[in-house]
Amino acid sequence: MLQINRVVLKRGDRALFDELDVTVHPGHKVGVVGRNGVGKSTLFDLIRGRLLPEEGDVLFPQGWRVAWLEQAAAPSPRTALDYVLDGDRLLRKAEKAIATAEEQDDHDAIAHAWSDYGDASGHDAEARAGKILHGLGFGSTDFGRRHEEFSGGWRIRLQLARALMTPSDLLLLDEPTNHLDLEATLWLEAWLRRYQGTLLTIAHDREFLDRTVSEIVHIDAGKAATYVGNYASFERQRAEALVRQQALHERQQQEIERIHRFVRRFRAKESKARQVQSRLKALDRMDQVAAVHAESGYRFSFTSPRKTSYPTISLDNVELGYDGVPVLQDVTLRVSPDDRIGVLGENGAGKTTLLRCLAREMTPMAGTATRGRHDSVAYFAQHQLESLDLAKSPLDHLLEAMPQQAARDYLGGWGFAGDDVARPARTFSGGEKARLVLALIARTEPAVLVLDEPTNHLDLDMRQALAVALQEYAGALLLVSHDRHMLRQCVDQFWLVRDGRVTRFGDDLAAYEALSQRKRAGDENAGKSEQRVRKGRPVRGHLKSLERRERQLSGEIERATRQLAEVERKLADPAIYRRDPSLIEELARERGRTRRSLERAEESWLAVQEELEATGPA
């Protein structure tokens, strides 16, 4: 099991962890939650050995293989498929050993290397890596693209695919859904439910946690508490605990006041001195129960439009695309002042293209876009985080529009307090940049809010505050999000972007999830057929290696079969029991070893045969 025992870790004068205790049993799936800055990612660094505690221990079995999601990695010239396969170090080691042994024509080394390759399930490694890539939204044509060609969000997906490809007993995933769309999130949930090892994941998507974990570790004020159940269960249990804590605090405060009254009344009386001292000692020994304070520091809203037009935006037979190539065609739709629309669709279907048109960031290639008189649009997209003036602080961004104290108060509602309001944006995390962009557009009184994945990098408290603010907003809302909780709270109808068209989706989110899963299952079956076709034209050198390996394994099987027959003949000879009884035990051990060698050789031979059949003639 994973044991974190009485760990102390400081950041300057502040104790980030103060005798932190966490126990995770093998095979358990655990969500790690807590407000930003409590040390969730630091906990992962301790487990990985990147940090050492000042006190306490981090313990897990010596043989455990640990895999993790890297949040940043240097651009690589490796192809996407090779980059993911590189996550399996034993596989790569075996492949290197095969190449070296074949170059040296060392038959014993070749046999051992191919055995290691079989142990690493090398014969289906590419298929497994391809399935992971497909599940995370990569098309077959992406497999051969270099890692360095992908954008930052897609590189994070490749990091995630590599972590999933890495054989592990303990898997650490820090914000795995941040750059995923809804379809990829659904696939990841299913993959994690099948995962046989121990899982720790930091996530701010409550539905993702509800579907993947059965325990929650909540970090707060340097301590950790473990709750059995998913995130919804944790919320109920913690709310009940906070109610009990507040009631206990109030009762304790009443007892403290009663003791103080007794001391004030009888301190001067010599006859009561012993009782006074007794009560003062009781007061000193009393464990103080802290009062419960509201945890979320976010208090904000989106200013509603003063005037609206009906319809606010109309698109008629619109065609949208890039460089003359259409992405969406025959788009006809209306946006009315009170619409609350969730936009659904697979990655690459054209959701962002549609939103950019509605936000006036692109012009239709054909058709008509008509806008009402009061049609101001506030648009949030991930690229706007990078378009911030990074030299400016949040205060600098607002001082042209309002007095300094008003700007400080406004920013405080968005979680920027103290020195944070004066820090340059270049020092901000992704979540802080997202909050700043949202804060800037929230005060513009837009008639239409167009939000493309606004919850990326936001913690659970901020997501909930954002959902409440959007519920109160009186204008039209169009929302793309992989956060199903946000969609369920904020929209009441859906548009589906699919196959170059935009249509109304007349069912609910659960029905869309089922539709997406059925389509993915069909795509995976098609992908297997495509993979067999691709394997029909393998690299000639690989085919020769397979054929050579098949001959070697056939020889091993023949030798092992003869050896096993000879051992069993000796064991069947009654004379051996009279001549040398001690030899029986040695022969029995040899029979066991030979049987295991024969079984391994036969399994490897079958795997090679399957791959040869799949590839066909070169």
C-alpha positions in Angstrom: 0.0 0.0 0.0 1.0 3.7 -0.3 1.6 5.2 3.1 2.3 8.9 3.8 3.1 9.1 7.5 3.3 12.4 9.5 4.8 14.3 6.6 6.0 17.9 7.3 6.9 20.2 4.4 7.3 24.0 4.5 7.2 26.7 1.9 9.2 29.5 3.5 7.7 30.1 6.9 4.4 28.5 6.0 3.8 24.8 6.7 2.3 23.4 3.6 1.9 20.0 5.2 1.7 19.6 9.0 2.0 15.9 9.9 0.0 14.9 6.9 -1.2 11.3 6.9 -2.6 9.4 3.9 -3.0 5.6 3.3 -4.1 4.2 -0.1 -4.6 0.4 -0.4 -3.6 -1.5 -3.6 -6.1 -1.3 -6.4 -8.0 1.6 -4.9 -8.9 4.6 -7.0 -8.6 7.9 -5.1 -9.5 11.5 -6.0 -7.3 14.2 -4.4 -9.1 17.5 -3.9 -8.7 20.8 -2.1 -8.4 24.5 -2.9 -5.7 25.8 -5.1 -2.4 26.1 -3.3 -3.1 23.5 -0.6 -0.3 21.2 -2.0 -2.1 18.6 -4.2 0.6 18.6 -6.9 3.3 18.8 -4.2 1.9 15.6 -2.8 2.5 13.9 -6.2 6.0 15.3 -6.2 6.6 13.7 -2.8 5.3 10.4 -4.0 7.5 10.5 -7.2 10.6 11.4 -5.0 11.1 14.8 -6.7 10.7 16.4 -3.2 11.8 15.1 0.2 9.8 15.8 3.3 11.4 17.6 6.2 9.8 15.1 8.5 7.9 11.9 8.0 7.9 9.1 5.4 6.5 8.3 2.0 6.4 4.5 1.6 5.2 2.0 -1.0 6.3 -1.4 -2.1 9.8 -1.4 -3.7 8.6 -3.3 -6.8 5.8 -0.9 -7.6 6.0 0.7 -11.0 4.9 4.3 -10.9 3.6 6.3 -13.9 2.5 9.9 -14.0 1.2 12.6 -16.3 3.9 15.1 -17.1 2.4 18.6 -17.2 5.2 20.0 -19.4 7.7 18.4 -21.8 10.2 19.7 -24.3 9.0 19.5 -28.0 10.2 16.2 -29.5 10.9 15.2 -33.1 9.4 11.7 -32.3 6.2 10.8 -34.0 3.0 10.7 -31.9 2.9 6.9 -32.0 6.6 6.5 -31.1 6.3 9.1 -28.4 3.5 7.2 -26.7 5.3 3.8 -27.1 8.4 5.4 -25.5 6.3 5.3 -22.3 6.9 1.5 -22.1 10.6 1.5 -21.2 10.8 -2.3 -20.9 9.4 -2.6 -24.4 11.9 -0.1 -25.8 14.7 -1.9 -24.0 13.7 -5.2 -25.5 13.5 -3.7 -29.0 17.0 -2.3 -28.6 18.3 -5.6 -27.3 16.8 -7.4 -30.4 18.5 -4.9 -32.8 21.8 -5.3 -31.1 21.7 -9.0 -30.9 20.7 -9.4 -34.5 23.4 -7.0 -35.6 25.9 -9.2 -33.7 24.3 -12.4 -34.9 24.2 -13.6 -31.3 21.5 -16.3 -31.3 21.3 -16.8 -27.5 21.0 -13.0 -27.0 18.4 -12.9 -29.8 16.3 -15.6 -28.1 16.5 -13.8 -24.7 15.7 -10.4 -26.2 12.7 -11.8 -28.1 11.5 -13.5 -24.9 11.7 -10.1 -23.1 9.8 -8.6 -26.0 7.1 -11.1 -25.6 7.0 -10.5 -21.8 6.5 -6.8 -22.6 3.5 -7.7 -25.0 5.5 -6.2 -27.8 3.5 -7.9 -30.5 0.4 -5.8 -29.8 2.1 -2.7 -28.4 1.4 -0.5 -31.5 -2.3 -1.6 -31.5 -2.6 -0.7 -27.8 -0.9 2.7 -28.3 -3.1 3.4 -31.3 -6.2 2.6 -29.3 -5.2 5.0 -26.6 -4.4 7.7 -29.1 -7.7 7.2 -30.9 -9.6 7.3 -27.5 -8.0 10.7 -26.7 -9.1 12.2 -30.0 -6.2 11.6 -32.4 -6.9 10.4 -35.9 -4.9 7.8 -37.7 -3.2 10.5 -39.8 -1.9 12.1 -36.6 0.0 9.0 -35.6 2.9 9.8 -37.9 3.1 13.6 -37.1 5.9 14.8 -34.9 5.3 15.6 -31.3 6.7 19.1 -31.8 4.1 19.9 -34.5 1.1 19.7 -32.1 -0.2 22.6 -30.0 0.2 22.8 -26.3 -3.1 21.2 -25.5 -2.6 18.4 -27.9 0.9 17.8 -26.4 -0.7 17.4 -23.0 -3.0 14.7 -24.6 0.2 13.0 -25.9 1.7 13.1 -22.4 -1.5 11.5 -21.0 -1.4 8.8 -23.7 2.2 8.1 -22.8 1.3 7.8 -19.1 -1.5 5.4 -19.9 0.8 3.3 -22.1 3.4 3.0 -19.3 3.0 -0.3 -17.3 2.2 0.8 -13.8 1.1 -0.3 -10.3 0.5 3.3 -9.2 -0.8 5.9 -11.6 -0.7 9.6 -10.8 -2.8 11.9 -12.9 -2.8 15.6 -12.3 -5.7 17.3 -14.0 -6.0 14.7 -16.8 -9.2 16.2 -18.3 -7.9 19.8 -18.6 -7.4 19.7 -22.4 -9.9 17.0 -23.3 -13.2 17.4 -24.9 -16.3 15.5 -23.7 -15.8 12.5 -25.9 -12.2 12.0 -24.8 -13.2 12.5 -21.2 -15.8 9.7 -21.5 -13.2 7.4 -23.0 -10.7 8.2 -20.3 -13.3 7.4 -17.6 -14.0 4.0 -19.1 -10.2 3.3 -19.4 -9.6 4.2 -15.7 -12.5 2.1 -14.6 -10.8 -0.9 -16.2 -7.3 0.0 -14.8 -6.2 -2.7 -12.4 -3.6 -0.7 -10.5 -3.8 2.0 -7.8 -4.9 5.4 -9.1 -4.5 8.9 -7.6 -6.0 11.7 -9.6 -6.2 15.4 -9.0 -9.3 16.7 -10.8 -11.7 19.7 -10.7 -14.4 17.9 -12.7 -16.9 16.5 -10.2 -18.6 14.1 -12.7 -15.2 12.7 -13.7 -14.5 12.0 -10.1 -17.9 10.6 -9.5 -17.3 8.1 -12.3 -13.7 7.1 -11.7 -12.9 7.1 -7.9 -14.3 5.4 -4.8 -12.3 7.5 -2.2 -11.6 11.2 -1.8 -8.6 12.6 0.0 -9.3 16.2 1.0 -6.3 18.4 1.8 -7.0 21.5 3.9 -4.8 23.5 6.3 -1.9 21.1 6.0 -3.9 18.0 6.9 -5.6 15.3 4.9 -8.9 13.5 5.5 -10.0 10.4 3.6 -13.7 9.9 2.7 -15.1 6.7 1.4 -17.2 7.2 -1.7 -17.2 9.4 -4.8 -17.1 13.2 -4.9 -20.9 13.6 -4.4 -20.6 11.4 -1.3 -17.7 13.4 -0.1 -19.6 16.7 -0.4 -22.4 15.3 1.7 -20.1 13.8 4.3 -18.0 17.0 4.5 -21.1 19.2 4.8 -22.4 17.1 7.7 -19.0 17.2 9.3 -18.9 21.0 9.0 -22.3 21.3 10.6 -21.2 19.1 13.5 -18.0 21.1 13.8 -19.9 24.4 14.0 -22.3 23.1 16.6 -19.4 21.7 18.6 -17.6 25.1 18.3 -20.6 27.0 19.6 -21.1 24.6 22.5 -17.4 24.9 23.4 -17.5 28.7 23.2 -20.4 28.6 25.7 -18.4 26.4 28.0 -15.3 28.7 27.7 -17.5 31.7 28.5 -18.9 29.9 31.5 -15.4 29.1 32.8 -14.4 32.7 32.3 -17.4 34.0 34.2 -16.5 31.7 37.1 -12.9 32.8 37.2 -13.8 36.5 37.0 -16.3 36.1 39.9 -14.2 34.0 42.3 -10.6 34.9 41.4 -10.3 37.2 44.5 -11.8 34.7 46.9 -9.2 32.6 48.7 -11.7 29.9 49.5 -12.3 29.4 45.7 -8.7 29.5 44.6 -8.4 25.7 44.1 -11.6 25.6 42.0 -10.4 28.6 40.0 -7.0 27.0 39.2 -8.8 23.8 38.3 -11.0 25.5 35.7 -8.0 27.5 34.3 -6.1 24.2 33.8 -9.2 22.7 32.1 -9.2 25.7 29.8 -5.6 25.2 28.9 -6.1 21.5 28.2 -9.2 22.1 26.0 -8.6 21.4 22.2 -10.0 24.4 20.5 -12.6 23.6 17.8 -12.3 26.2 15.0 -15.4 28.0 13.7 -16.5 27.0 10.2 -16.0 29.7 7.6 -17.3 29.7 4.0 -14.5 28.2 2.0 -15.1 29.9 -1.4 -13.7 33.4 -1.7 -15.3 34.0 -5.1 -18.1 36.6 -5.3 -18.8 37.8 -8.8 -21.4 38.1 -11.5 -21.7 38.8 -15.2 -23.4 42.2 -15.9 -26.6 41.5 -17.8 -27.3 43.5 -21.0 -29.4 46.7 -20.7 -31.1 46.1 -24.0 -31.5 43.1 -26.3 -32.7 42.4 -29.8 -34.9 39.5 -31.0 -33.4 37.5 -32.6 -30.0 38.6 -31.5 -28.1 36.6 -34.2 -29.4 34.8 -37.3 -27.4 32.6 -39.6 -29.0 31.5 -42.9 -27.4 28.9 -45.1 -24.0 29.9 -43.8 -20.8 28.1 -44.9 -17.7 28.4 -42.6 -14.2 27.3 -43.2 -10.5 28.1 -43.7 -8.5 28.9 -46.8 -11.5 28.1 -49.0 -12.1 24.7 -47.4 -15.5 24.4 -45.7 -15.8 23.0 -42.2 -19.5 23.7 -41.7 -22.1 24.0 -44.4 -25.8 25.0 -44.6 -25.8 26.4 -41.1 -29.2 28.0 -40.3 -29.9 28.9 -36.7 -31.2 31.7 -34.4 -29.9 33.0 -31.1 -32.5 34.7 -28.9 -31.9 36.8 -25.8 -33.0 34.1 -23.3 -31.3 31.1 -25.0 -29.1 28.8 -22.9 -27.4 26.6 -25.4 -24.8 23.9 -25.0 -22.8 23.1 -28.1 -21.9 19.4 -28.5 -19.7 17.6 -30.9 -16.4 15.6 -31.3 -13.1 17.3 -31.4 -12.5 18.8 -34.8 -16.2 18.8 -35.7 -16.3 22.6 -35.9 -17.6 23.8 -32.6 -14.9 26.4 -32.2 -15.4 27.5 -35.8 -19.1 28.1 -35.1 -18.4 30.0 -31.9 -15.8 32.2 -33.7 -18.5 33.1 -36.3 -21.0 34.0 -33.6 -18.3 36.1 -31.8 -17.5 38.0 -35.1 -14.0 36.5 -35.2 -14.5 35.0 -38.7 -16.7 35.9 -41.7 -18.9 33.3 -43.5 -17.6 32.0 -46.8 -21.2 31.9 -48.0 -24.7 32.6 -46.7 -26.0 35.4 -44.5 -25.2 36.4 -40.9 -27.7 38.9 -39.5 -27.3 40.6 -36.2 -29.7 42.6 -34.1 -29.2 46.2 -33.1 -28.2 45.1 -29.6 -25.9 42.2 -30.3 -22.7 42.8 -28.3 -20.8 39.5 -27.7 -18.3 38.6 -25.0 -16.1 35.7 -26.1 -13.9 33.5 -24.0 -11.5 31.0 -25.6 -8.3 29.4 -24.5 -6.2 31.4 -26.9 -7.2 34.6 -25.2 -5.2 33.6 -22.1 -2.1 34.0 -24.3 -3.3 37.3 -25.8 -3.3 39.0 -22.3 -0.8 41.8 -21.9 1.6 39.8 -19.8 3.4 42.8 -18.5 0.2 44.2 -16.9 -1.2 43.3 -13.6 -5.0 42.7 -13.0 -5.1 46.2 -11.5 -3.4 47.7 -14.6 -6.1 46.1 -16.8 -8.9 47.8 -14.9 -7.6 51.2 -13.7 -8.5 52.9 -17.0 -12.2 51.9 -16.4 -12.6 52.4 -12.6 -11.0 53.9 -9.5 -8.3 51.9 -7.8 -10.4 50.8 -4.7 -13.3 49.8 -6.9 -10.9 47.8 -9.1 -9.4 46.1 -6.0 -12.9 45.2 -4.7 -14.0 43.9 -8.1 -10.8 41.7 -8.5 -11.2 40.4 -4.9 -14.5 38.8 -6.0 -12.6 36.9 -8.7 -10.0 35.6 -6.2 -7.3 38.2 -6.7 -6.4 39.6 -3.3 -3.5 41.3 -1.6 -0.3 41.4 -3.7 -1.9 39.3 -6.4 -3.7 42.3 -7.9 -0.3 43.9 -8.7 1.5 40.9 -10.0 2.2 40.9 -13.8 0.1 38.4 -15.7 3.3 36.6 -16.9 3.7 35.1 -13.4 0.1 33.7 -13.4 -0.9 30.1 -13.6 -3.4 28.9 -16.3 -6.2 29.2 -13.8 -5.3 32.7 -12.7 -5.1 33.8 -16.4 -8.5 32.3 -17.1 -10.0 34.1 -14.1 -8.6 37.4 -15.2 -9.9 37.0 -18.8 -13.4 36.1 -17.4 -13.2 39.1 -15.0 -12.5 41.4 -17.9 -15.3 40.2 -20.1 -17.9 39.9 -17.3 -18.3 43.6 -16.8 -18.9 44.5 -20.5 -22.7 44.0 -20.3 -22.8 41.6 -23.3 -26.0 40.5 -25.0 -24.5 37.2 -25.8 -21.9 35.2 -23.8 -19.9 32.8 -25.9 -17.7 30.5 -23.8 -15.4 27.9 -25.3 -14.1 25.5 -22.5 -14.1 28.2 -19.7 -13.5 25.7 -16.9 -10.0 24.5 -18.0 -7.6 25.2 -15.1 -10.4 26.3 -12.7 -10.7 24.7 -9.3 -14.0 23.3 -8.1 -15.0 26.3 -6.0 -14.4 28.6 -9.0 -16.4 26.3 -11.3 -19.3 26.4 -8.9 -19.1 30.2 -8.6 -19.0 30.4 -12.4 -22.1 28.2 -12.7 -24.0 30.3 -10.2 -23.0 33.5 -12.1 -24.1 32.1 -15.4 -27.4 31.0 -14.0 -28.0 34.6 -12.9 -26.9 36.2 -16.2 -29.9 37.4 -18.2 -28.4 37.4 -21.7 -28.0 34.6 -24.2 -25.4 31.9 -23.4 -23.6 29.5 -25.8 -21.3 27.1 -24.0 -18.8 24.5 -25.1 -17.5 22.5 -22.1 -16.4 19.0 -21.2 -17.6 19.7 -17.6 -21.0 18.0 -17.6 -21.9 19.4 -14.2 -21.5 22.9 -15.7 -23.6 22.0 -18.8 -26.4 20.5 -16.7 -26.5 23.6 -14.4 -26.3 26.3 -17.1 -28.0 25.2 -20.4 -31.4 23.9 -21.3 -30.9 23.0 -25.0 -28.2 21.5 -27.1 -26.8 22.0 -30.6 -24.9 19.1 -32.2 -22.0 19.8 -34.6 -21.4 16.7 -36.7 -20.5 15.8 -40.2 -20.2 19.4 -41.3 -23.7 20.4 -40.1 -25.2 22.1 -37.0 -28.5 20.6 -35.8 -30.6 20.8 -32.7 -30.1 17.8 -30.4 -33.5 17.1 -28.9 -32.4 14.8 -26.1 -30.4 15.3 -22.9 -26.7 15.0 -22.0 -27.0 11.3 -20.9 -28.5 10.4 -24.4 -25.6 12.2 -26.1 -23.1 10.3 -23.9 -24.7 7.0 -25.0 -24.6 8.2 -28.7 -21.0 9.1 -28.4 -20.0 5.8 -26.8 -21.8 3.8 -29.5 -20.1 5.8 -32.2 -16.7 5.3 -30.6 -17.3 1.5 -30.4 -18.0 1.5 -34.1 -14.9 3.6 -34.9 -12.7 1.2 -32.8 -14.0 -1.8 -34.8 -13.3 0.1 -38.0 -9.9 1.0 -36.7 -9.0 -2.6 -36.1 -9.8 -3.4 -39.8 -7.8 -0.4 -40.9 -4.9 -1.5 -38.8 -5.0 -5.0 -40.4 -4.9 -3.3 -43.8 -1.9 -1.1 -42.7 -0.1 -4.1 -41.3 -0.6 -5.8 -44.7 2.4 -3.7 -45.9 4.9 -3.9 -43.1 8.5 -2.7 -43.2 10.5 -5.5 -44.9 13.1 -5.7 -42.1 10.3 -6.2 -39.5 8.8 -9.0 -41.5 12.2 -10.7 -41.8 12.7 -10.4 -38.0 9.3 -12.0 -37.4 10.1 -14.9 -39.7 13.5 -15.4 -38.1 11.9 -15.3 -34.6 9.3 -17.9 -35.7 12.1 -20.3 -36.7 14.0 -19.7 -33.5 10.8 -20.4 -31.4 10.1 -23.5 -33.4 13.5 -24.8 -32.5 13.1 -23.9 -28.9 9.8 -25.7 -28.8 11.3 -28.8 -30.4 14.2 -28.8 -28.0 12.0 -28.2 -24.9 9.6 -31.0 -26.0 12.5 -33.5 -26.4 14.0 -32.4 -23.0 10.6 -32.7 -21.2 10.1 -36.2 -22.7 13.5 -37.3 -21.5 12.9 -36.0 -18.0 9.5 -37.7 -17.8 11.0 -40.9 -19.1 13.6 -40.8 -16.2 10.9 -40.1 -13.7 8.9 -43.0 -15.0 11.8 -45.5 -14.4 11.1 -47.4 -11.1 14.8 -48.1 -10.8 15.6 -44.4 -10.1 13.6 -44.6 -6.8 15.9 -47.4 -5.6 19.2 -46.1 -7.0 19.2 -42.4 -6.0 16.1 -41.0 -4.3 17.7 -37.5 -4.1 17.7 -37.3 -7.9 13.9 -37.4 -7.9 13.6 -33.9 -6.5 16.1 -32.5 -8.9 14.3 -34.1 -11.9 11.0 -32.8 -10.7 12.4 -29.3 -10.5 13.9 -29.7 -14.0 10.5 -30.9 -15.3 8.8 -27.8 -13.9 11.4 -25.4 -15.4 11.2 -27.2 -18.8 7.4 -27.0 -18.8 7.4 -23.3 -18.1 10.0 -22.7 -20.9 7.9 -24.7 -23.3 4.7 -22.8 -22.4 6.5 -19.4 -22.8 7.9 -20.5 -26.2 4.5 -21.7 -27.4 2.8 -18.5 -26.3 5.4 -16.4 -28.1 5.2 -18.6 -31.2 1.4 -18.1 -31.3 1.8 -14.4 -31.0 4.3 -14.3 -33.8 2.1 -16.4 -36.0 -0.9 -14.1 -35.4 1.3 -11.1 -36.4 2.6 -12.9 -39.5 -1.0 -13.8 -40.5 -2.1 -10.2 -40.0 0.8 -8.8 -42.0 0.6 -11.2 -44.9 3.2 -11.2 -47.7 5.4 -8.2 -48.0 
